[in-house]
Amino acid sequence: LPIYSSGDKTLDELLSGGFRNDLVYLLYGDRKIITNILLKTAVYSFLDKDFNRKVAYVDVNNRFNPYNISKLAASKRLSPRMVLVNILISRAFTWEQMVELLENRISQLENIKMIIIADITTLWPNYEQQTFEGMLQAISGIKKLIFKSKPLIILTGSINKYSEFKPKGGKYLAHFGSVLVLINNKEGYIEYQLIQHPSMPEKLLKKIKPKNLKRGMRKPLRNSTLDQWF
């Protein structure tokens, strides 16, 4: 089974190499850091130049940025156009839309190697029974796709406001994810915590943030030239 790099060396180390197809991942915590990980994971999945199977990206928090995807692709000598064409974007703006999307429409996709569901709990309305039933319906739709295409599944979410380490979404979401990773943005460092894994113990890694250069000492940014690809 293939191992997909997250594009984050610390996270790859925490996961013993990266994401594996036979596991369902739930990343939760700092939204900005996790979004960058998702974009890199989607792009880096095409490093083998195999465009026969696509990436499905469910963008609930409206953070998918095609320009950033293009820059990442160009930095890895991939065609931005080919990468963008092979990332299928779906968006939901209400909890009901998200449940419908995951329960019924996702399972109809063909030739999917990876499905990314960005911030599945963003639209979480309340803690009533109906909301949990909707989560179960969404999970059942994802399971249909797993049975059909056996893709890599990456879900992301936020921390439960009543806990320092549990994900929002209740036991249904936590139990559906076979691997749970909590990512916290601390002062001076980023903390990666492996909360749950079927074959690995709990683990904690820290990545020191680079110090900001003083104003006037910053290196000039080089703009990636994308025109050659379009």
C-alpha positions in Angstrom: 0.0 0.0 0.0 1.3 3.5 -0.8 2.4 5.9 1.9 1.6 9.6 1.2 3.8 12.4 2.6 1.9 15.1 4.5 4.5 17.7 3.3 5.3 18.2 7.0 8.4 16.4 8.2 7.4 16.4 11.8 4.0 15.0 11.1 5.5 12.4 8.8 7.9 11.4 11.6 5.0 11.1 14.0 3.2 8.8 11.6 6.3 6.7 10.7 6.5 8.0 7.2 3.2 9.6 6.3 -0.4 8.7 5.6 -1.3 5.0 4.8 -4.2 3.9 2.7 -5.6 1.3 5.2 -6.2 3.8 7.9 -8.7 6.7 8.5 -7.0 9.9 9.8 -8.6 12.6 11.9 -6.4 15.7 12.3 -7.7 18.4 14.6 -6.5 21.5 16.3 -4.9 24.6 14.6 -6.9 25.2 11.5 -4.3 27.2 9.5 -1.5 24.6 10.0 -3.8 21.7 9.2 -5.1 23.4 6.0 -1.5 23.8 4.8 -0.9 20.1 5.5 -4.0 19.2 3.5 -3.0 21.2 0.4 0.5 19.7 0.5 -0.8 16.2 0.9 -3.1 16.6 -2.1 -0.4 18.0 -4.3 2.3 15.6 -3.2 0.1 12.6 -4.0 0.8 13.3 -7.6 4.6 13.2 -7.3 4.6 9.8 -9.0 3.0 11.5 -12.0 0.0 9.1 -11.9 -3.1 11.1 -12.8 -5.3 8.1 -13.3 -6.8 8.3 -9.9 -8.1 11.6 -8.4 -8.2 13.4 -5.1 -11.6 14.4 -3.8 -11.5 17.5 -1.6 -14.6 18.5 0.4 -14.0 22.1 1.4 -16.3 23.0 4.3 -14.3 25.9 5.6 -13.7 27.5 2.2 -9.9 27.6 2.5 -9.0 25.7 -0.7 -6.8 28.1 -2.6 -6.1 27.2 -6.3 -3.2 29.6 -6.5 -1.4 28.0 -3.5 -2.0 24.6 -5.1 -0.5 25.9 -8.3 2.6 27.3 -6.5 3.1 24.0 -4.7 2.7 22.0 -7.9 5.2 24.2 -9.7 7.7 23.9 -6.8 7.7 20.2 -7.3 8.0 20.4 -11.1 4.4 19.2 -11.6 2.0 20.8 -14.0 -0.3 23.1 -11.9 -3.1 22.5 -14.5 -2.9 18.7 -14.3 -2.9 18.8 -10.5 -5.9 21.2 -10.3 -7.9 19.2 -12.9 -7.3 16.0 -10.8 -8.4 17.5 -7.5 -12.2 17.4 -7.4 -13.6 20.2 -5.2 -17.0 20.0 -3.4 -18.3 22.6 -1.0 -21.1 22.7 1.6 -22.4 25.8 3.3 -24.9 24.2 5.8 -24.8 21.1 8.0 -27.6 19.6 6.0 -25.7 20.1 2.7 -22.6 18.5 4.2 -24.5 15.4 5.4 -26.2 15.1 2.0 -22.9 15.5 0.2 -21.1 12.9 2.3 -24.0 10.5 2.6 -25.1 10.3 -1.0 -22.9 12.1 -3.5 -19.3 11.1 -2.4 -20.0 7.4 -2.8 -20.8 8.0 -6.5 -17.2 9.1 -7.4 -15.0 6.9 -9.4 -11.2 6.3 -9.4 -10.5 8.2 -6.2 -7.2 7.6 -4.4 -7.7 10.1 -1.6 -10.6 11.9 0.0 -9.9 15.0 2.1 -12.8 16.4 4.2 -11.6 19.8 5.6 -13.1 20.7 8.9 -16.1 18.3 9.0 -17.3 19.9 12.2 -17.3 23.6 11.1 -21.0 23.6 10.4 -21.8 21.5 13.5 -25.0 23.3 14.7 -25.6 21.9 18.3 -25.3 18.8 20.4 -28.8 17.5 19.8 -29.6 13.9 18.8 -30.5 15.0 15.3 -27.0 16.4 14.7 -25.3 13.2 15.9 -27.6 11.2 13.5 -26.5 13.4 10.7 -22.8 12.6 11.5 -23.6 8.9 11.4 -25.3 9.4 8.0 -22.2 11.2 6.7 -19.9 8.5 8.0 -22.0 5.8 6.4 -21.5 7.6 3.0 -17.7 7.7 3.5 -17.7 4.0 4.3 -19.4 3.2 1.0 -16.6 5.0 -0.8 -14.0 3.1 1.3 -15.6 -0.2 0.3 -15.8 0.9 -3.4 -12.4 2.5 -4.0 -10.3 1.9 -0.9 -9.0 5.5 -0.9 -6.9 7.3 1.8 -9.3 9.1 4.1 -8.3 12.3 5.9 -10.8 14.2 8.0 -10.0 17.4 9.9 -11.9 19.1 12.7 -11.6 21.2 15.8 -11.1 20.5 19.5 -14.1 19.9 21.7 -14.7 23.0 23.7 -15.2 20.8 26.8 -11.9 19.0 26.5 -8.2 19.8 25.9 -7.6 16.8 23.7 -10.8 15.3 22.4 -12.1 16.3 18.9 -15.4 18.0 18.4 -18.0 15.6 16.9 -18.6 13.2 19.7 -17.6 9.5 20.0 -18.9 8.7 16.5 -16.3 10.8 14.8 -13.5 9.9 17.2 -14.2 6.1 16.8 -14.5 6.4 13.0 -11.0 7.8 12.8 -8.5 5.0 13.4 -5.7 7.5 13.8 -6.2 10.7 15.8 -3.6 13.5 15.7 -3.9 16.7 17.7 -1.9 19.7 16.4 -1.5 22.8 18.6 0.1 26.1 17.8 2.1 27.1 20.9 4.3 30.1 21.5 7.6 29.3 19.9 6.8 25.8 18.7 4.1 23.6 17.1 3.0 20.5 19.0 2.1 17.3 17.3 0.4 14.7 19.5 -0.6 11.1 18.4 -3.7 10.5 20.5 -4.8 7.2 19.0 -3.4 4.7 16.6 -4.2 1.0 16.1 -0.6 -0.2 16.2 1.5 2.7 17.7 1.7 4.2 21.2 0.8 7.7 22.0 3.5 10.1 21.0 4.4 13.8 21.2 6.7 15.7 18.9 7.5 19.5 18.9 8.7 21.6 16.0 10.5 24.9 16.8 9.2 27.8 14.9 11.8 29.8 12.9 12.6 33.1 14.4 11.3 36.1 12.4 14.1 38.1 10.7 14.3 41.8 11.6 12.7 44.2 9.3 15.1 45.1 6.5 16.9 41.8 6.8 14.3 39.6 5.2 15.3 37.7 2.1 13.4 38.9 -1.0 10.6 36.5 -2.0 10.8 34.8 -5.3 7.6 34.6 -7.2 6.9 31.3 -8.8 6.4 31.7 -12.5 3.2 29.8 -13.4 2.6 31.2 -16.9 4.6 28.5 -18.5 2.1 25.9 -17.3 -1.1 27.6 -18.5 
